[in-house]
Amino acid sequence: MHVGQKLRTALRGPPGRLVFKVGGGDGERFRLTRRFDGHRDGVWHVTADATRSICASASADQTARIWSLNTGACLYTYIGHTGSVNCVAFAPQPESSLGELTVATASGDESAHIWKVSIGSQMVLSSDDDEDDKAGPDSGAGESDTAPPQSTTEGARVKTALMRLTGHTGVVIGCDWLAGASQLITASWDRTANIYDVERGEILNILSGHEMELNHCSAHPSQKLVVTSSKDSTFRLWDFRETIQSVAVFQGHQDSVSSVAFSTGDRIVSGSDDRTVKVWDLRNMRSAISTIRLSSAANRLSVSRSHGAIAIPLDNRHVRIYDLAGNRLPRVPNRRCHSRMVSCAAWADDHPQCNLLTCGFDRSVAGWKVTLTKE
């Protein structure tokens, strides 16, 4: 994803092959179950925490919002930034602290913020156990014009950050929590990524080497590995598992690398403006093990940790799903997808009502029920 242009506008083996539980067209495999509306400008990023039944969105309207996946209600709106909010990330927390939520946001104001809210069970519980059925036939094959439930409130406003992380000299385009949640990585248009000690707000490491602006960063959920992707058509894997850090440069894309995601096993998935998504094996990084060719530039993709399915949001308003071998799975029915560029997709694995989220520059976040299973 040419982010500059658009802003101006412990490991398991690979999963088995994916199949569908039900027959019929793609409309039966994709059910639009929720719309989260309320942002006043394009939505750059969405992420989910299915354990708490919540999701969060980051928007060019300078806010981030936290939503209930079950009810669609906006629980909180963070208004502490003075620039576009480009990324939002939930800190991993033990089940003993599920009522507390620590959030990181990255912004065009050249900073990242850490803020905290409380999530009570009454805030996220559905008022109807049959919410799936209440979404109406339009959620399925399109037999009705009944719209899925929508949000109706801005929730509580959060104005103040616990910590403001500074040090970048350009737009902060991405952020993610390292395993353990004591450190945060940020990616910036100043061509560097910073790793911060969150408690002290200090920069522990500056990751440099990219020749152009960064687009995205991602941390491995359990190991000391991070990836950064750049407009220079490469992405880099930074390994902090040993005393001396190492870096591997992945080449193979012909245009800006919009995002990279860790998958199960030794797999890593990259998406690019060159209209391809590539799957790599971390044990042999010379060339991709599979290449997915698309009709449009790929934006911030997501890999399901339950199924290994890759959800790919595209510039042309569509969303495509593939497995790690490059086989195409169902696609979001075009007439019920977004009306403008789809900027991000995020799996909410195992959530009963919407296990895939997408967002775009139509100012909306959509929740989908995707029916997939492994053979």
C-alpha positions, 0 to 999 in steps of 0.5 A: 500500500502506498501509504503516503498517497493514501493518506493524502487521499513453540510453533506448530506445523502448517494447517490442513486444507480448508473446506466449507461447511455448507454448500451454495454461493459465497453469500452463504459462506459470508454473512454480514452480521454487524456494521460499526458506523460512527467514524467521520473519516476513513478507517485505516485499521481494525483489530479484534480481541475475541476473548473479550468480545471487542474490537478497535478501529483507528481512523483519519478522523483523529480518533480510535474507537473500541466496540462490542462485537456482540452488540455493536455498541461503541464503548470508548472513543479515544480523542488524545491524538492531534493527527490521523490515528493509523493503527491500534493494538490491544496489549496481551493480558492474562485472563485475571485482568480481563476487566482492564484493557491497555491500548496503543495507538499510532498517529500522524502527530508523530507519536504513539499513545498508551491508554487504558480503559475498563471493560465490564462484562455488562458492556459487551454481552449480547442482549439476545442469544440469537443475535446471529439470527436477528441479523436478518437474511441480508447477512446471508445470501441477500434475500432481504434488504434488512440491514445488520445491527449498527452502532448508535453511540460514541461511548465514553470519551478518553482524552488523556494518555497514560504515556506518550511515546515520542522520538520519531520525526515523521508519521507513525504508521504502525504499532504492535505489542511485543510478547509480554506486553512490556515493550511496543514497536512503532513504525514510521515514515522516518524510515525507522522502527522504535522499540519502547519500554512502555513503563518508562517511555524510553526508546530501547532500540532503533531499527534502521536500514529501510531505504524508504518510509515504513508501512507497517510493523508486527510482532510475533505473539510468543517469540522475540521476533518483529517484522517491518515492511516498507515502500522500498519493496522489502520487509525485514525480520528482526530477531531478538531471541539471542543476545546479539540481534539479527536481521533478515531482508526479504526481497521478492516484491516489486512494489511497496510492501503494505503489511506482513503477518506471522502465521502458524508454523514457520510461515510469514505472509506479506502483501504488496502494491505489486498485486501479490501476496507471498507466503514465506518459510522462515527457515528458508527465506530466499524465495516465497513458497507460494504467491497469490496474484490479485486484481488490485493492490493488497492492504493490511492483511490478516492470517487466522491462527485457527484456520491459517486463512489469509484475509486480503483487503484490496484497493478495488473495494473487495476482500479476498480469502486464500489458504497458505497454499494459495488456493482461493476460498470464498470472497466477500459478496461485492455488493455487500462489501465496502464502497471505497478502498478496503484498508484492513482486515482482522480475524476475530477467531472463534467469535460466534457472530463475527469472526472477520472484520474489515474497514475502509475509506467508506468510514465503516467497519464491517463484521462478517461470519465466515464459515471455514473449517479444516479437513 
